[in-house]
Amino acid sequence: MNYSMDEVMQYVKEENVKFIRLGFCDVFGRQKNISIMPDELPRAFTYGIAFDASAISGFGDEAHSDLLLHPEPDTLKPLPWRPENGKVMQMSASISYPNGTPFDCDTRNLTRIAIEDAKKAGLEFSIGSEQEFYLFELDDSGNPTKTPYDHAGYMDIAPDDKGENIRREICLTLEQMGIHPESSHHEEGPGQNEIDFRYSDALSAADNTMIFQRVARTVAARNGLYADFSPKPLENAPGNGFHINMSLRPFDDENLFRQMIAGILENVIPMTAFLNPTENSYKRLGQNKAPCYISWSPENRSQLIRIPAAVGEYRRAELRSPDPSANPYLAFTLMIYAGLYGIGHKLELPEPANINLFCADKETLAGFQKLPDCIQTARETAAASEFIRTHIPEKILSIYCGK
């Protein structure tokens, strides 16, 4: 769907839409929304809808609490799980101060700016995401447990894979919203699942990542389950990854592609505070195919960045360290700027590490830099980074790193 303001208002009237949810997220990527009635749409488009920002962590205090949400008509999507009679739609909203200035902590706007900066350099980045999540049973009170929904393994099938129908319902719901998953399967952990998305522009990819998590949690709840996207839900099982695939137009320029990867490798250590923003994140890294060394290689899943076997427009670099607790807008923004950094500085890509780092000896591993091993180190590194200070507003940096 790609509507104008007038088309949205016409659609709402013709389709008997009764509620429109204006969606946004806080700096950590936690989803928020406010619901308005159809008669409020003209005001929303013209002036914005005010809300109390002081109640949202990192958005302000009681003395400076008013912010405005501005719906973006080209993001209109139905919520298929809501009643057909009296439909509910949603739109993403940009955030501004009362004087119209964009809000510093609107992370979605940061992605928009990064895309424009790339275009000024004559470049276009596309991003595809892969997110893993666990399905856990609920207790008698409806609260999540740590009991997996099944005990199937990697790419197992039904009846061992009990998540098959849940993934199916998630994918069909996303299709009803105009979002098209590429593939889905059972992952290695008990009750662990993965759904992958085809590449798109960074803003759409981040929007779709947010919607996917919401749909997965909603579908799971409708089936008496809990969808857990935390980095390490079970101590002795694989963590949840958020693998980010990034490609570059023009597709056929190998030098630019290599420089893009070199830029990500150069800046990934200070980026880690935003790619892995919780204490739980660091229980995942270095285990069960989650990388902890700064390296790259074709196809090799023990590396931080691997180049999947693909050609042409499907050729991409896959960053394997992020986890689903990351705000996708911040993650994709930093990856774009890291790619631009590598291209702008014409960085040389180091030799590939064509070895299995999970089986390598200590002497071999000593030759590689490591990602931060705890949240405090990650925050300190980010706060001291000129690259991060250049691309992350001071307010957000202070919230993440206490600086």
C-alpha positions in Angstrom: 0.0 0.0 0.0 1.3 3.5 -0.9 -1.4 6.1 -0.1 -1.6 9.8 -0.1 -3.3 11.7 2.7 -6.5 12.1 0.7 -6.4 8.4 -0.3 -6.1 7.4 3.4 -9.1 9.4 4.4 -11.1 8.0 1.5 -10.0 4.4 2.3 -10.9 4.9 6.0 -14.4 6.1 5.0 -15.1 3.4 2.4 -13.7 0.5 4.5 -15.5 1.4 7.7 -12.3 1.9 9.6 -13.1 3.0 13.2 -9.6 3.2 14.8 -6.3 4.4 13.4 -3.2 3.6 15.5 -0.2 6.0 15.1 2.8 3.9 15.8 6.3 4.9 16.9 9.0 3.5 19.2 11.2 4.7 22.1 15.0 4.9 21.7 15.4 1.2 22.6 12.9 0.2 19.9 10.0 -0.6 22.3 6.8 -0.1 20.3 4.3 2.5 21.3 1.1 3.8 19.8 -1.9 6.0 20.3 -5.3 5.3 18.8 -7.4 8.0 17.1 -10.8 8.1 15.6 -11.4 8.7 11.9 -12.7 12.3 12.5 -9.3 13.2 13.9 -7.3 12.3 10.8 -7.4 15.7 9.1 -6.1 17.3 12.3 -3.4 14.6 12.6 -2.2 15.2 9.1 -2.3 19.0 9.4 -1.0 19.6 12.9 -0.1 16.3 14.5 -1.4 14.6 17.5 0.0 15.7 20.9 1.2 13.2 23.5 2.8 13.2 26.9 6.5 12.4 26.2 7.5 12.5 29.8 5.8 9.1 30.3 8.2 7.5 27.8 11.7 6.6 28.9 14.2 9.0 27.4 11.7 11.3 25.7 11.6 14.1 28.1 10.6 15.3 31.6 7.5 16.9 33.0 8.8 20.4 32.2 9.2 19.6 28.4 6.6 16.9 27.9 4.6 17.9 24.7 5.6 16.2 21.5 3.5 15.7 18.3 2.9 12.6 16.2 2.6 13.1 12.4 1.2 10.0 10.6 2.9 9.0 7.3 0.1 8.0 4.8 2.4 5.7 2.8 2.7 3.4 5.8 -1.0 2.6 6.2 -1.6 -1.1 7.0 -4.5 -3.1 8.4 -4.3 -5.0 11.6 -5.9 -8.3 10.4 -6.4 -9.7 13.9 -8.8 -6.9 14.8 -12.6 -7.3 14.1 -13.7 -7.0 10.5 -16.6 -4.8 11.5 -15.0 -1.6 12.6 -11.6 -2.1 11.2 -8.3 -1.0 12.8 -5.5 0.4 10.7 -2.0 1.6 11.7 0.4 4.2 10.3 4.0 4.9 11.4 4.4 8.4 12.7 7.2 10.9 12.8 7.8 12.9 15.9 8.3 16.6 16.3 8.6 19.3 18.9 5.6 21.7 19.1 7.6 24.2 16.9 7.8 21.7 14.1 11.5 20.8 14.6 12.1 17.0 14.3 12.5 15.3 17.7 16.1 14.3 18.4 15.2 10.9 19.7 13.0 9.9 16.7 15.2 7.0 15.6 13.1 6.4 12.5 14.0 9.8 11.3 17.7 9.0 11.8 17.3 6.2 9.3 15.6 8.5 6.8 18.4 11.0 7.1 21.0 8.2 6.6 19.3 7.1 3.4 19.3 10.6 2.1 23.0 11.0 3.0 23.7 7.8 1.0 21.8 9.1 -2.0 23.9 12.3 -1.9 26.9 10.1 -2.2 25.3 8.3 -5.2 24.7 5.1 -3.3 21.8 3.0 -2.2 21.8 0.4 0.5 19.3 -2.4 0.8 18.7 -4.4 3.9 17.1 -7.8 4.7 16.6 -9.1 8.2 16.6 -12.5 9.8 15.2 -12.7 13.3 15.0 -15.7 15.7 12.5 -16.1 18.5 11.4 -18.8 21.0 7.9 -20.0 21.6 7.2 -20.7 25.2 4.2 -22.1 27.0 2.1 -20.0 29.4 1.3 -20.9 32.9 -2.3 -21.2 34.3 -2.3 -17.4 34.9 -1.3 -16.6 31.4 2.3 -15.6 32.2 5.3 -16.8 30.2 7.2 -19.8 31.3 10.6 -21.1 30.1 8.9 -24.3 28.9 9.6 -24.6 25.1 6.6 -25.3 22.9 8.5 -28.2 21.3 11.9 -29.9 21.3 12.5 -30.0 17.6 15.9 -29.2 16.0 17.2 -27.2 13.0 14.8 -27.3 10.1 12.9 -30.3 11.5 9.3 -30.9 10.3 6.0 -31.6 11.9 4.9 -33.3 14.1 8.2 -32.7 15.9 8.1 -29.0 14.8 5.0 -27.8 16.6 5.8 -24.2 15.6 5.0 -24.8 11.9 1.4 -23.6 12.2 2.4 -20.6 14.2 5.0 -19.5 11.6 2.4 -20.1 8.9 -0.1 -17.9 10.7 2.5 -15.2 11.2 3.5 -15.2 7.5 -0.1 -15.1 6.3 -0.9 -12.2 8.7 2.2 -10.3 7.4 1.1 -10.9 3.8 -2.3 -9.4 4.7 -0.4 -6.3 5.8 1.5 -6.1 2.6 4.7 -7.6 4.0 6.1 -10.6 2.3 8.4 -13.0 4.3 11.0 -14.8 2.2 11.3 -18.0 4.3 10.7 -19.6 7.7 11.9 -22.7 9.6 12.6 -24.2 13.0 15.9 -23.2 14.5 18.4 -25.2 16.6 17.0 -24.4 20.0 13.9 -26.1 21.5 10.9 -24.1 20.5 13.1 -21.7 18.5 12.0 -20.3 15.1 13.2 -18.0 12.4 11.5 -15.9 9.8 13.5 -14.1 7.1 12.7 -11.1 4.9 13.7 -10.2 1.4 15.8 -7.0 1.1 14.3 -3.6 0.8 15.2 0.0 1.6 16.4 0.5 5.1 13.4 2.4 6.3 10.9 -0.2 5.1 13.1 -3.0 6.4 13.2 -1.4 9.9 9.4 -0.8 9.8 8.8 -4.4 8.8 11.1 -5.7 11.5 9.0 -3.8 14.1 5.7 -5.1 12.6 7.0 -8.6 12.5 7.8 -8.7 16.2 4.4 -7.3 17.0 2.6 -9.9 14.7 4.7 -12.8 16.1 3.8 -11.8 19.7 0.1 -11.3 18.8 -0.2 -14.6 16.9 1.6 -16.5 19.7 -0.7 -15.0 22.3 -3.8 -16.0 20.3 -2.5 -19.5 20.4 -1.8 -19.5 24.1 2.0 -19.0 23.7 4.6 -16.4 24.3 7.1 -15.3 21.5 10.4 -14.4 23.2 12.8 -12.3 21.2 15.3 -11.8 24.0 19.0 -12.5 23.1 19.5 -15.5 25.4 16.1 -16.9 26.7 17.6 -20.3 27.8 21.0 -20.6 29.5 22.0 -23.9 27.8 20.5 -23.3 24.4 21.2 -21.1 21.4 20.5 -17.4 21.7 18.3 -15.4 19.3 20.1 -13.6 16.5 19.2 -10.7 14.3 21.2 -11.2 11.2 21.3 -8.1 9.0 22.0 -8.5 5.3 23.2 -5.4 3.5 23.7 -4.9 -0.2 24.8 -2.0 -2.2 23.8 -0.4 -5.5 25.6 -0.4 -7.9 25.6 -4.2 -7.6 28.5 -4.8 -9.9 31.2 -2.6 -8.2 33.3 -5.1 -6.2 35.6 -2.4 -4.8 32.7 -0.4 -3.3 31.2 -3.7 -1.9 34.5 -4.6 -0.2 35.0 -1.0 1.1 31.5 -1.2 2.6 32.4 -4.4 4.5 35.7 -2.9 5.6 33.8 0.1 7.0 31.5 -2.1 9.1 34.4 -4.1 10.4 36.3 -0.9 11.3 33.4 0.5 13.3 31.5 -2.6 14.6 33.2 -2.5 18.1 31.7 1.0 19.0 28.5 0.1 17.2 28.0 -3.0 19.5 26.3 -1.0 22.3 23.5 -0.4 19.9 23.5 -3.8 18.1 23.6 -5.6 21.4 22.1 -3.2 24.0 21.3 -5.4 27.0 23.3 -7.3 29.6 21.6 -10.5 28.3 23.1 -9.8 24.8 26.6 -10.7 26.0 25.5 -14.2 27.2 24.8 -15.0 23.5 28.0 -13.8 21.8 30.7 -16.4 21.3 28.3 -19.3 21.6 26.2 -21.5 19.3 27.3 -19.7 16.0 27.0 -16.2 17.6 30.3 -14.5 16.7 32.7 -12.6 19.0 35.7 -12.0 16.8 36.2 -9.3 14.2 36.4 -11.3 11.0 34.8 -12.0 7.6 34.7 -14.8 5.1 32.6 -16.1 2.2 29.8 -18.4 3.4 31.5 -19.2 6.8 29.0 -19.0 9.7 31.6 -18.8 12.3 32.6 -15.2 11.2 31.2 -11.8 12.2 30.5 -11.0 8.6 29.9 -13.7 6.0 29.2 -13.3 2.3 26.4 -15.8 1.4 26.5 -17.7 -1.9 24.6 -15.3 -4.1 25.1 -13.2 -7.2 23.9 -10.0 -8.8 21.3 -8.1 -6.8 21.2 -10.9 -4.2 24.9 -10.4 -3.3 25.1 -9.2 0.2 27.1 -9.0 3.4 25.5 -10.6 6.5 26.4 -9.1 9.9 25.8 -11.9 12.5 26.4 -10.2 15.8 23.2 -8.2 16.4 20.3 -9.6 18.4 16.6 -8.8 18.4 16.8 -6.4 21.4 18.4 -3.9 19.1 16.4 -0.9 17.8 16.4 -1.7 14.1 16.3 2.0 13.1 19.6 2.6 15.0 21.1 -0.6 13.8 20.4 0.1 10.1 21.4 3.7 10.4 24.8 2.8 11.9 25.4 0.2 9.3 24.7 2.6 6.5 27.1 5.2 7.9 29.7 2.5 8.5 29.4 1.4 4.9 29.7 5.1 3.8 32.7 5.5 6.1 34.5 2.5 4.4 33.7 3.8 0.9 34.6 7.4 1.7 37.9 6.4 3.2 38.6 3.7 0.5 39.3 1.2 3.3 41.1 -2.1 2.3 39.3 -5.2 3.3 41.6 -7.6 5.3 42.2 -11.1 4.1 39.2 -13.5 4.8 39.4 -15.8 7.8 38.7 -19.1 6.0 38.7 -21.2 9.1 36.1 -22.3 11.6 36.7 -19.9 14.5 34.6 -22.0 16.8 37.1 -24.8 16.5 40.3 -22.7 16.3 43.1 -22.9 18.9 44.0 -20.1 21.3 47.1 -19.1 19.3 45.0 -18.6 16.1 42.3 -16.7 18.0 44.8 -14.4 19.5 45.3 -12.8 16.1 41.7 -11.5 16.0 40.2 -8.5 17.7 37.1 -9.3 19.8 33.7 -7.6 20.3 33.1 -6.2 23.7 32.3 -8.9 26.3 29.9 -7.0 28.5 27.5 -4.1 28.2 29.6 -1.7 30.3 32.6 -2.1 27.9 30.4 -1.7 24.9 28.9 1.5 26.3 32.3 3.0 27.2 33.6 2.2 23.7 30.6 3.8 22.1 30.8 6.9 24.2 34.5 7.4 23.2 33.9 6.8 19.5 34.1 9.8 17.1 32.1 7.7 14.6 29.3 7.2 17.0 29.3 10.8 18.3 29.0 11.9 14.6 25.9 9.8 13.8 24.1 9.3 17.1 22.5 12.4 18.7 23.8 13.4 22.1 20.5 12.7 23.8 20.4 9.1 22.5 24.1 8.5 23.3 23.5 9.7 26.8 20.5 7.4 27.3 22.4 4.4 26.0 25.8 5.1 27.5 25.3 7.5 30.3 27.5 10.2 28.7 
